[in-house]
Amino acid sequence: MKKALEIGGFVAGGVLIVFGVVAIALGVWGGHTVNKNLKNEFITGTPDMTPSGIAPEVDAIKAEQQKIAAAQKQAKIPSAQQTVFTTVEAPSCSVAGEPVNNGSRAACFGNYMRIHALGSSSGLTYAQMGQYAAKPDAPVQFTDFNGGTFDTKYAQVDPATGRPVSNGARNVWTSETSLSTALYLAFAATGISLFAIVVGIALLLSGIGFLILALAVFGRKEAAPEGSSAAPSAETGTA
């Protein structure tokens, strides 16, 4: 039983060490792959991608949202149907003029992309914009108050195809969502790779600890019984 426990301790320690090394290697490889792929896209932050640089656009978006809200009230749209606007705030990070070559910069760039998209839609999100471009004379209650409509009856028609014209501002959001999602996934992948490295280090240290414990418990020799080290006394007799 003692031998089995001794072997089990050494095996457990060895397995933990192997898993730790593998986890660290995978974490380093994953982080390197993410950063390499981002670098190959040659993305660089625009000059306005600083908290102060984006502030005028943030203010302009908020002003557009207020204009839409005022127009809906003037049109006597029921309060339950009035637009609830998304919060627009300047990011606290900065990536102006910097290459987007790691997860944190990717997430920062994605945050600024969202503000740019909101600037092109007067503060409306993808779901709040009409799918089609509204006719100039379309009743406002059938529009998104920003030139879009969901009703094909009030949509502009492409004379070449006879189909409703899509809302260009909404199409911008489609591109923004796909690109920013990829950037946020890069940020998440970087976090996962760092987590894998931390877990690997913990497993490695645990494995080393198991080996030390196994050596300390099973590797030491049992103490000899008391008095066993003394040489046996020779029988003495008289001739």
Backbone as CSV, one residue per row, in Angstrom:
resi,resn,N_x,N_y,N_z,CA_x,CA_y,CA_z,C_x,C_y,C_z
1,MET,0.832,-1.207,0.000,0.000,0.000,0.000,0.865,1.256,0.000
2,LYS,1.919,1.236,0.783,2.805,2.385,0.842,3.464,2.634,-0.509
3,LYS,3.868,1.544,-1.153,4.502,1.692,-2.463,3.530,2.270,-3.481
4,ALA,2.266,1.804,-3.430,1.255,2.309,-4.354,0.994,3.797,-4.131
5,LEU,0.918,4.210,-2.869,0.712,5.631,-2.580,1.899,6.464,-3.037
6,GLU,3.101,5.902,-2.878,4.306,6.612,-3.301,4.302,6.812,-4.818
7,ILE,3.974,5.746,-5.550,3.925,5.844,-7.008,2.835,6.814,-7.443
8,GLY,1.658,6.722,-6.772,0.560,7.626,-7.106,0.931,9.078,-6.896
9,GLY,1.649,9.391,-5.847,2.071,10.763,-5.588,2.984,11.296,-6.673
10,PHE,3.956,10.447,-7.085,4.874,10.868,-8.135,4.160,11.018,-9.479
11,VAL,3.219,10.098,-9.773,2.469,10.179,-11.026,1.604,11.435,-11.049
12,ALA,0.909,11.701,-9.937,0.060,12.899,-9.873,0.880,14.163,-10.078
13,GLY,2.040,14.217,-9.429,2.908,15.378,-9.599,3.385,15.533,-11.022
14,GLY,3.767,14.401,-11.637,4.229,14.452,-13.019,3.142,14.888,-13.977
15,VAL,1.908,14.366,-13.766,0.790,14.738,-14.639,0.483,16.225,-14.524
16,LEU,0.470,16.737,-13.309,0.211,18.165,-13.120,1.275,19.025,-13.783
17,ILE,2.513,18.595,-13.710,3.595,19.348,-14.344,3.421,19.355,-15.859
18,VAL,3.085,18.180,-16.424,2.888,18.092,-17.867,1.725,18.983,-18.310
19,PHE,0.602,18.892,-17.585,-0.544,19.728,-17.935,-0.208,21.208,-17.788
20,GLY,0.559,21.550,-16.773,0.953,22.942,-16.589,1.792,23.461,-17.734
21,VAL,2.769,22.654,-18.153,3.623,23.064,-19.278,2.798,23.215,-20.557
22,VAL,1.890,22.248,-20.793,1.053,22.310,-21.996,0.150,23.543,-21.966
23,ALA,-0.455,23.828,-20.808,-1.336,24.994,-20.702,-0.567,26.288,-20.944
24,ILE,0.623,26.384,-20.404,1.442,27.583,-20.617,1.796,27.722,-22.090
25,ALA,2.191,26.599,-22.720,2.569,26.634,-24.136,1.386,27.036,-25.012
26,LEU,0.200,26.478,-24.721,-0.980,26.826,-25.503,-1.360,28.287,-25.301
27,GLY,-1.253,28.770,-24.058,-1.578,30.166,-23.790,-0.653,31.117,-24.531
28,VAL,0.642,30.821,-24.506,1.608,31.670,-25.214,1.366,31.609,-26.718
29,TRP,1.113,30.394,-27.234,0.875,30.241,-28.670,-0.410,30.957,-29.092
30,GLY,-1.469,30.843,-28.279,-2.729,31.503,-28.608,-2.587,33.011,-28.630
31,GLY,-1.939,33.568,-27.609,-1.745,35.015,-27.578,-0.901,35.500,-28.743
32,HIS,0.134,34.739,-29.086,0.989,35.115,-30.214,0.201,35.095,-31.524
33,THR,-0.656,34.078,-31.691,-1.449,33.963,-32.915,-2.413,35.134,-33.062
34,VAL,-3.085,35.502,-31.964,-4.021,36.634,-32.009,-3.293,37.919,-32.386
35,ASN,-2.176,38.188,-31.724,-1.431,39.414,-31.998,-0.878,39.421,-33.431
36,LYS,-0.455,38.252,-33.902,0.078,38.170,-35.269,-1.011,38.460,-36.295
37,ASN,-2.196,37.873,-36.088,-3.295,38.099,-37.032,-3.757,39.554,-37.025
38,LEU,-3.802,40.155,-35.830,-4.168,41.569,-35.761,-3.141,42.434,-36.489
39,LYS,-1.883,42.113,-36.298,-0.824,42.894,-36.945,-0.924,42.799,-38.457
40,ASN,-1.307,41.632,-38.969,-1.408,41.435,-40.418,-2.558,42.219,-41.050
41,GLU,-3.490,42.710,-40.233,-4.592,43.517,-40.757,-4.207,44.978,-40.961
42,PHE,-3.069,45.397,-40.393,-2.553,46.761,-40.566,-3.578,47.816,-40.165
43,ILE,-4.217,47.598,-39.017,-5.193,48.555,-38.500,-4.467,49.607,-37.659
44,THR,-4.752,50.855,-37.904,-4.154,51.956,-37.134,-5.260,52.890,-36.672
45,GLY,-5.182,53.314,-35.427,-6.193,54.216,-34.881,-6.191,55.564,-35.582
46,THR,-7.381,56.091,-35.816,-7.503,57.406,-36.457,-7.172,58.512,-35.455
47,PRO,-6.852,59.706,-35.940,-6.421,60.781,-35.029,-7.439,61.142,-33.949
48,ASP,-8.739,60.903,-34.192,-9.753,61.293,-33.213,-9.995,60.219,-32.153
49,MET,-9.226,59.150,-32.179,-9.463,58.054,-31.234,-8.752,58.286,-29.908
50,THR,-9.071,59.421,-29.309,-8.661,59.751,-27.949,-9.904,60.283,-27.235
51,PRO,-9.950,60.234,-25.906,-11.138,60.744,-25.195,-11.474,62.186,-25.553
52,SER,-10.459,63.034,-25.688,-10.722,64.434,-26.026,-11.015,64.593,-27.514
53,GLY,-10.379,63.795,-28.347,-10.575,63.916,-29.780,-11.958,63.484,-30.227
54,ILE,-12.551,62.501,-29.540,-13.867,61.994,-29.928,-14.997,62.765,-29.253
55,ALA,-14.660,63.630,-28.285,-15.683,64.352,-27.515,-16.642,65.161,-28.398
56,PRO,-16.156,65.899,-29.425,-17.112,66.648,-30.268,-18.115,65.738,-30.970
57,GLU,-17.683,64.580,-31.427,-18.610,63.670,-32.092,-19.617,63.099,-31.100
58,VAL,-19.171,62.819,-29.881,-20.088,62.340,-28.846,-21.162,63.384,-28.569
59,ASP,-20.744,64.643,-28.457,-21.715,65.719,-28.220,-22.689,65.856,-29.387
60,ALA,-22.174,65.699,-30.606,-23.039,65.822,-31.784,-24.065,64.683,-31.832
61,ILE,-23.652,63.483,-31.440,-24.576,62.347,-31.416,-25.681,62.582,-30.392
62,LYS,-25.315,63.052,-29.218,-26.310,63.332,-28.182,-27.294,64.405,-28.654
63,ALA,-26.784,65.409,-29.380,-27.661,66.463,-29.895,-28.639,65.892,-30.924
64,GLU,-28.170,64.974,-31.775,-29.050,64.344,-32.764,-30.116,63.496,-32.077
65,GLN,-29.728,62.807,-31.020,-30.709,62.009,-30.275,-31.790,62.898,-29.668
66,GLN,-31.389,64.047,-29.151,-32.364,64.975,-28.582,-33.299,65.535,-29.659
67,LYS,-32.765,65.766,-30.847,-33.599,66.254,-31.944,-34.651,65.214,-32.335
68,ILE,-34.248,63.953,-32.385,-35.203,62.891,-32.722,-36.270,62.774,-31.639
69,ALA,-35.836,62.868,-30.375,-36.790,62.787,-29.264,-37.797,63.930,-29.330
70,ALA,-37.311,65.140,-29.646,-38.206,66.289,-29.745,-39.170,66.131,-30.921
71,ALA,-38.671,65.581,-32.028,-39.538,65.383,-33.193,-40.618,64.338,-32.907
72,GLN,-40.290,63.315,-32.150,-41.288,62.296,-31.800,-42.350,62.865,-30.873
73,LYS,-41.953,63.716,-29.961,-42.935,64.344,-29.082,-43.847,65.281,-29.870
74,GLN,-43.241,66.021,-30.804,-44.027,66.942,-31.617,-45.020,66.189,-32.491
75,ALA,-44.615,64.993,-32.940,-45.523,64.179,-33.764,-46.523,63.414,-32.919
76,LYS,-46.455,63.619,-31.598,-47.369,62.987,-30.647,-47.315,61.447,-30.706
77,ILE,-46.066,60.972,-30.812,-45.853,59.525,-30.746,-46.048,59.094,-29.298
78,PRO,-46.818,58.056,-29.021,-47.016,57.615,-27.633,-45.666,57.351,-26.951
79,SER,-45.614,57.710,-25.673,-44.340,57.585,-24.944,-43.811,56.167,-24.958
80,ALA,-44.713,55.189,-24.950,-44.274,53.792,-24.959,-43.610,53.425,-26.276
81,GLN,-43.885,54.180,-27.350,-43.323,53.882,-28.660,-42.157,54.793,-29.020
82,GLN,-41.874,55.740,-28.135,-40.760,56.632,-28.413,-39.431,55.900,-28.229
83,THR,-38.420,56.342,-28.969,-37.117,55.681,-28.986,-36.399,55.858,-27.653
84,VAL,-35.885,54.752,-27.128,-35.003,54.788,-25.955,-33.575,54.721,-26.490
85,PHE,-32.832,55.798,-26.326,-31.528,55.909,-26.973,-30.433,55.210,-26.165
86,THR,-29.474,54.695,-26.906,-28.320,54.081,-26.277,-27.427,55.152,-25.654
87,THR,-26.724,54.786,-24.614,-25.806,55.717,-23.954,-24.558,55.908,-24.814
88,VAL,-24.152,57.142,-24.962,-22.968,57.463,-25.770,-21.959,58.154,-24.867
89,GLU,-20.809,57.517,-24.686,-19.742,58.079,-23.856,-18.407,57.872,-24.550
90,ALA,-17.494,58.797,-24.341,-16.158,58.672,-24.911,-15.392,57.573,-24.177
91,PRO,-14.723,56.679,-24.881,-13.920,55.646,-24.211,-12.803,56.280,-23.383
92,SER,-12.377,55.580,-22.371,-11.295,56.098,-21.529,-9.921,55.770,-22.096
93,CYS,-9.868,54.846,-23.065,-8.589,54.449,-23.653,-8.265,55.344,-24.846
94,SER,-7.068,55.189,-25.378,-6.640,55.950,-26.539,-5.848,55.032,-27.474
95,VAL,-6.148,55.130,-28.770,-5.425,54.309,-29.743,-5.102,55.128,-31.001
96,ALA,-5.144,56.435,-30.884,-4.888,57.317,-32.030,-3.464,57.139,-32.535
97,GLY,-3.327,56.841,-33.822,-2.010,56.705,-34.430,-1.257,55.453,-34.034
98,GLU,-1.863,54.579,-33.252,-1.172,53.377,-32.789,-1.648,52.156,-33.579
99,PRO,-0.731,51.221,-33.850,-1.147,49.999,-34.551,-1.972,49.103,-33.628
100,VAL,-3.040,48.542,-34.155,-3.881,47.636,-33.370,-3.281,46.240,-33.505
101,ASN,-2.400,45.897,-32.565,-1.657,44.632,-32.648,-1.772,43.783,-31.393
102,ASN,-2.737,44.096,-30.524,-2.987,43.250,-29.357,-4.453,43.382,-28.947
103,GLY,-4.860,42.538,-28.025,-6.260,42.478,-27.650,-6.804,43.754,-27.041
104,SER,-6.042,44.405,-26.187,-6.539,45.614,-25.521,-6.744,46.745,-26.523
105,ARG,-5.833,46.887,-27.474,-5.991,47.920,-28.498,-7.142,47.579,-29.435
106,ALA,-7.363,46.292,-29.675,-8.479,45.877,-30.523,-9.811,46.270,-29.894
107,ALA,-9.949,46.025,-28.586,-11.189,46.390,-27.902,-11.372,47.905,-27.888
108,CYS,-10.290,48.639,-27.691,-10.369,50.107,-27.691,-10.800,50.615,-29.062
109,PHE,-10.220,50.067,-30.105,-10.588,50.464,-31.467,-12.057,50.164,-31.735
110,GLY,-12.533,49.012,-31.252,-13.940,48.658,-31.424,-14.874,49.646,-30.738
111,ASN,-14.487,50.134,-29.563,-15.316,51.122,-28.864,-15.445,52.414,-29.669
112,TYR,-14.347,52.840,-30.284,-14.407,54.059,-31.100,-15.189,53.821,-32.384
113,MET,-15.106,52.600,-32.934,-15.886,52.278,-34.125,-17.379,52.434,-33.857
114,ARG,-17.808,52.030,-32.682,-19.224,52.147,-32.338,-19.678,53.610,-32.334
115,ILE,-18.826,54.490,-31.818,-19.177,55.907,-31.807,-19.267,56.445,-33.240
116,HIS,-18.334,56.020,-34.088,-18.393,56.454,-35.486,-19.682,55.981,-36.145
117,ALA,-20.075,54.743,-35.859,-21.319,54.215,-36.426,-22.530,54.986,-35.918
118,LEU,-22.543,55.317,-34.627,-23.639,56.107,-34.076,-23.674,57.499,-34.689
119,GLY,-22.507,58.019,-35.034,-22.460,59.329,-35.670,-23.101,59.316,-37.048
120,SER,-23.008,58.178,-37.726,-23.608,58.088,-39.068,-25.101,57.791,-39.020
121,SER,-25.613,57.437,-37.844,-27.032,57.081,-37.726,-27.797,58.005,-36.791
122,SER,-27.207,59.146,-36.457,-27.849,60.115,-35.556,-28.159,59.508,-34.188
123,GLY,-27.336,58.579,-33.755,-27.497,57.999,-32.414,-28.420,56.812,-32.347
124,LEU,-28.914,56.331,-33.483,-29.779,55.154,-33.501,-28.946,53.892,-33.695
125,THR,-29.346,52.817,-33.050,-28.664,51.539,-33.241,-29.259,50.812,-34.442
126,TYR,-28.669,49.691,-34.795,-29.118,48.920,-35.967,-30.600,48.576,-35.873
127,ALA,-31.032,48.093,-34.706,-32.415,47.647,-34.553,-33.407,48.801,-34.572
128,GLN,-32.933,50.020,-34.295,-33.835,51.170,-34.234,-34.012,51.861,-35.574
129,MET,-33.188,51.510,-36.537,-33.273,52.154,-37.847,-34.171,51.365,-38.785
130,GLY,-34.864,52.090,-39.673,-35.696,51.441,-40.666,-34.863,50.641,-41.649
131,GLN,-35.408,49.546,-42.116,-34.686,48.682,-43.044,-34.526,49.328,-44.424
132,TYR,-35.471,50.211,-44.773,-35.467,50.821,-46.100,-35.342,52.340,-45.995
133,ALA,-34.915,52.924,-47.091,-34.871,54.390,-47.164,-36.287,54.904,-47.395
134,ALA,-36.733,55.799,-46.521,-38.113,56.290,-46.594,-38.270,57.332,-47.693
135,LYS,-39.478,57.386,-48.254,-39.799,58.427,-49.231,-39.784,59.790,-48.554
136,PRO,-39.453,60.836,-49.291,-39.431,62.176,-48.684,-40.769,62.590,-48.082
137,ASP,-41.867,62.123,-48.661,-43.193,62.514,-48.168,-43.826,61.457,-47.262
138,ALA,-43.024,60.508,-46.776,-43.567,59.458,-45.909,-44.005,60.056,-44.576
139,PRO,-45.164,59.671,-44.059,-45.590,60.169,-42.742,-44.553,59.813,-41.676
140,VAL,-44.261,60.766,-40.806,-43.175,60.561,-39.842,-43.449,59.397,-38.897
141,GLN,-44.722,59.132,-38.614,-45.030,58.048,-37.680,-44.684,56.676,-38.255
142,PHE,-44.417,56.624,-39.574,-44.023,55.365,-40.205,-42.526,55.346,-40.533
143,THR,-41.793,56.273,-39.936,-40.348,56.332,-40.159,-39.626,56.222,-38.821
144,ASP,-38.302,56.157,-38.907,-37.486,56.142,-37.686,-37.023,57.551,-37.318
145,PHE,-37.602,58.566,-37.985,-37.277,59.983,-37.780,-35.831,60.296,-38.177
146,ASN,-35.274,59.388,-39.001,-33.914,59.625,-39.488,-33.777,59.161,-40.939
147,GLY,-34.903,59.189,-41.659,-34.866,58.840,-43.072,-35.041,57.375,-43.397
148,GLY,-35.394,56.558,-42.421,-35.592,55.138,-42.658,-37.002,54.699,-42.314
149,THR,-37.422,53.568,-42.856,-38.745,53.033,-42.573,-38.714,51.514,-42.664
150,PHE,-39.613,50.879,-41.897,-39.762,49.425,-41.979,-40.900,49.028,-42.935
151,ASP,-41.703,49.994,-43.324,-42.882,49.733,-44.140,-42.533,49.924,-45.617
152,THR,-42.635,48.853,-46.400,-42.308,48.942,-47.828,-43.228,49.911,-48.569
153,LYS,-44.396,50.167,-47.994,-45.362,51.078,-48.612,-44.796,52.490,-48.701
154,TYR,-43.961,52.849,-47.726,-43.407,54.202,-47.678,-41.914,54.215,-48.013
155,ALA,-41.429,53.128,-48.583,-40.018,53.038,-48.926,-39.766,53.513,-50.342
156,GLN,-38.588,54.068,-50.570,-38.175,54.426,-51.919,-37.972,53.150,-52.740
157,VAL,-38.227,53.239,-54.011,-38.143,52.074,-54.894,-37.029,52.292,-55.920
158,ASP,-36.198,51.290,-56.065,-35.144,51.331,-57.078,-35.782,51.116,-58.452
159,PRO,-35.703,52.083,-59.348,-36.360,51.931,-60.656,-35.781,50.791,-61.497
160,ALA,-34.537,50.448,-61.256,-33.911,49.389,-62.048,-34.400,48.005,-61.641
161,THR,-34.643,47.817,-60.352,-35.046,46.497,-59.859,-36.490,46.451,-59.409
162,GLY,-37.069,47.615,-59.117,-38.428,47.643,-58.609,-38.541,47.214,-57.163
163,ARG,-37.426,47.122,-56.480,-37.422,46.703,-55.082,-37.123,47.902,-54.174
164,PRO,-37.538,47.825,-52.895,-37.263,48.935,-51.969,-35.767,49.182,-51.810
165,VAL,-35.413,50.426,-51.672,-34.011,50.814,-51.491,-33.630,50.595,-50.029
166,SER,-32.527,49.912,-49.814,-32.093,49.657,-48.441,-31.582,50.928,-47.785
167,ASN,-31.653,50.970,-46.476,-31.208,52.122,-45.698,-29.689,52.085,-45.583
168,GLY,-29.020,53.054,-46.189,-27.561,53.075,-46.186,-26.965,53.176,-44.796
169,ALA,-27.594,53.963,-43.918,-27.084,54.108,-42.551,-27.144,52.779,-41.805
170,ARG,-28.168,51.990,-42.096,-28.297,50.681,-41.447,-27.231,49.715,-41.962
171,ASN,-26.887,49.845,-43.233,-25.843,48.988,-43.791,-24.488,49.273,-43.155
172,VAL,-24.259,50.540,-42.784,-23.018,50.885,-42.081,-22.918,50.106,-40.776
173,TRP,-24.058,49.976,-40.089,-24.071,49.244,-38.825,-23.760,47.768,-39.029
174,THR,-24.183,47.197,-40.160,-23.882,45.800,-40.441,-22.377,45.577,-40.519
175,SER,-21.699,46.475,-41.227,-20.237,46.369,-41.335,-19.571,46.621,-39.991
176,GLU,-20.069,47.626,-39.273,-19.470,47.954,-37.973,-19.606,46.792,-37.003
177,THR,-20.776,46.156,-36.987,-21.003,45.066,-36.050,-20.082,43.892,-36.329
178,SER,-19.915,43.536,-37.595,-19.062,42.404,-37.934,-17.603,42.691,-37.593
179,LEU,-17.139,43.902,-37.892,-15.742,44.241,-37.618,-15.473,44.372,-36.116
180,SER,-16.363,45.057,-35.406,-16.147,45.234,-33.970,-16.261,43.906,-33.230
181,THR,-17.144,43.006,-33.694,-17.246,41.685,-33.069,-15.936,40.926,-33.199
182,ALA,-15.307,41.008,-34.373,-14.013,40.350,-34.571,-12.960,40.942,-33.633
183,LEU,-12.998,42.261,-33.457,-12.027,42.903,-32.564,-12.261,42.503,-31.108
184,TYR,-13.533,42.442,-30.700,-13.836,42.045,-29.329,-13.485,40.571,-29.095
185,LEU,-13.636,39.741,-30.127,-13.229,38.337,-29.995,-11.715,38.224,-29.823
186,ALA,-10.979,39.089,-30.496,-9.526,39.107,-30.323,-9.165,39.477,-28.885
187,PHE,-9.893,40.448,-28.341,-9.662,40.829,-26.942,-9.979,39.665,-26.003
188,ALA,-11.109,38.968,-26.265,-11.481,37.817,-25.436,-10.458,36.701,-25.559
189,ALA,-9.970,36.463,-26.772,-8.975,35.405,-26.976,-7.681,35.729,-26.243
190,THR,-7.318,37.002,-26.211,-6.117,37.393,-25.459,-6.298,37.129,-23.969
191,GLY,-7.486,37.444,-23.447,-7.765,37.174,-22.038,-7.740,35.685,-21.730
192,ILE,-8.281,34.879,-22.651,-8.277,33.422,-22.439,-6.858,32.882,-22.447
193,SER,-6.023,33.406,-23.342,-4.631,32.939,-23.393,-3.880,33.296,-22.106
194,LEU,-4.137,34.483,-21.580,-3.504,34.862,-20.311,-4.010,33.977,-19.175
195,PHE,-5.301,33.676,-19.196,-5.859,32.781,-18.176,-5.226,31.400,-18.262
196,ALA,-5.010,30.911,-19.489,-4.377,29.604,-19.666,-2.961,29.605,-19.106
197,ILE,-2.249,30.698,-19.298,-0.886,30.787,-18.760,-0.904,30.764,-17.236
198,VAL,-1.836,31.524,-16.642,-1.935,31.556,-15.177,-2.292,30.175,-14.630
199,VAL,-3.265,29.510,-15.263,-3.653,28.166,-14.837,-2.486,27.203,-15.006
200,GLY,-1.755,27.341,-16.104,-0.593,26.477,-16.325,0.459,26.640,-15.255
201,ILE,0.712,27.874,-14.858,1.687,28.115,-13.787,1.209,27.494,-12.484
202,ALA,-0.106,27.632,-12.205,-0.662,27.036,-10.982,-0.531,25.517,-11.010
203,LEU,-0.815,24.894,-12.147,-0.674,23.440,-12.266,0.777,23.013,-12.123
204,LEU,1.667,23.791,-12.730,3.090,23.467,-12.647,3.588,23.510,-11.206
205,LEU,3.215,24.566,-10.499,3.632,24.680,-9.095,2.995,23.586,-8.244
206,SER,1.726,23.256,-8.540,1.063,22.180,-7.793,1.756,20.850,-8.032
207,GLY,2.151,20.593,-9.282,2.857,19.349,-9.583,4.189,19.259,-8.868
208,ILE,4.912,20.360,-8.857,6.194,20.374,-8.132,5.955,20.157,-6.648
209,GLY,4.888,20.767,-6.130,4.560,20.578,-4.720,4.218,19.130,-4.407
210,PHE,3.490,18.446,-5.296,3.168,17.035,-5.107,4.438,16.195,-5.058
211,LEU,5.370,16.476,-5.952,6.614,15.703,-5.976,7.409,15.912,-4.694
212,ILE,7.494,17.166,-4.264,8.229,17.446,-3.021,7.563,16.757,-1.838
213,LEU,6.222,16.793,-1.818,5.495,16.151,-0.728,5.694,14.635,-0.749
214,ALA,5.661,14.059,-1.954,5.860,12.615,-2.060,7.255,12.225,-1.613
215,LEU,8.236,13.014,-1.997,9.607,12.728,-1.563,9.759,12.879,-0.058
216,ALA,9.093,13.895,0.493,9.222,14.142,1.927,8.550,13.041,2.747
217,VAL,7.412,12.537,2.256,6.655,11.557,3.034,7.157,10.138,2.818
218,PHE,7.389,9.797,1.546,7.728,8.419,1.233,9.210,8.198,0.962
219,GLY,9.929,9.276,0.718,11.330,9.107,0.356,12.256,8.941,1.540
220,ARG,11.802,9.345,2.713,12.679,9.232,3.872,12.663,7.800,4.412
221,LYS,13.769,7.381,4.955,13.869,6.046,5.537,13.208,6.023,6.906
222,GLU,12.628,4.878,7.202,12.007,4.751,8.518,13.077,4.738,9.596
223,ALA,12.779,5.396,10.706,13.733,5.420,11.811,13.874,4.027,12.404
224,ALA,15.088,3.652,12.689,15.336,2.328,13.278,14.774,2.272,14.681
225,PRO,14.223,1.132,15.085,13.707,1.009,16.447,14.778,1.339,17.467
226,GLU,14.320,1.856,18.615,15.239,2.298,19.656,16.048,1.099,20.162
227,GLY,17.352,1.288,20.249,18.231,0.238,20.753,18.681,-0.743,19.699
228,SER,18.109,-0.632,18.470,18.469,-1.603,17.454,19.848,-1.352,16.890
229,SER,20.343,-0.123,17.041,21.654,0.193,16.500,22.772,-0.279,17.404
230,ALA,22.447,-0.586,18.629,23.496,-1.018,19.563,23.957,-2.427,19.215
231,ALA,25.234,-2.666,19.279,25.767,-3.996,18.961,25.352,-4.971,20.042
232,PRO,25.015,-6.204,19.657,24.615,-7.187,20.667,25.772,-7.483,21.615
233,SER,25.433,-7.559,22.886,26.486,-7.793,23.900,26.929,-9.245,23.837
234,ALA,28.213,-9.441,23.943,28.791,-10.794,23.918,28.594,-11.467,25.259
235,GLU,28.265,-12.757,25.153,28.088,-13.501,26.399,29.454,-13.701,27.080
236,THR,29.441,-13.384,28.282,30.699,-13.559,29.052,30.558,-14.740,29.990
237,GLY,31.507,-15.437,30.081,31.474,-16.619,30.993,32.836,-16.851,31.646
238,THR,32.807,-17.541,32.573,34.062,-17.856,33.230,34.590,-19.163,32.696
239,ALA,35.818,-19.207,32.515,36.419,-20.431,32.022,36.365,-21.480,33.090
